[in-house]
Amino acid sequence: MRQISAELIGALFGDGSVCKHDYEIRISLGKKDKEYANYLAYLLTNLGLKPKIDIKRTNEIWIRVWNKIFWLEICKWFRPGKKFIKKIPKNMKEFIKGIFDTDGSVHLDKRKYPVISIRSSDEKILRKIQKYLSGLEITSSLFGPETTPFGGTVYKLRVYGIKNCKKWLEKIGSSNPRKREILENALQSDHTVRGES
């Protein structure tokens, strides 16, 4: 099997599941992200896999793969069941892009300045992302812990302002057409887009 891209690992970290049974790997997206779902399916097909795209009644799109060899490779990165990443890819840019494209969001604050946000229960990963962004001269802030409605703990990494968000678009980018459009619109002063995830 070809090498699994850091972008795909990032997407799995953002909204993926490594199931304990049937060698199933799944990525869940919002129903608006069908174009991006096709892109992820393309990445999986390039690995010699046969992904299936399911549109669920819950307004979700699932990209699913059942393959033992792929599942075993993914288990080198993630622990099955309760998602836990064991290591981070060397290509941090593509890893961060995959996280943003699945689990990141863009909104405008009260002053109508753009804000990029990534939420995770893994504070260490967010701190490593923050360090990498700092090396790109992208300033970010880390908040938390916060308690979720389900009793879990979550942290938030946020990138504020036009200057930093423009650098994100230039140096990290996005493979998700909808997220990229939202970010580009948020950088235009005449737009008032609000939180999108």
Buried (B, 14 or more C-beta within 10 A) or exposed (E): EEEBBBBBBBBBBBBBBBBEEEBBBBBBBBEEBBEBBEBBBEBBEEBEBEBEBEEEEEEBBBBBBBBEEBBEBBBEBBEBEEBEBEEBBEBBBBBBBBBBBBBBBBBBEEEEBBBBBBBBBBBEBBEBBBEBBEEBEBBBEEEBEEEEEEEEEBBBBBBBBEBBBBBBBEBBBBBBBBBBBBBBBBBEEEEEBEEBE
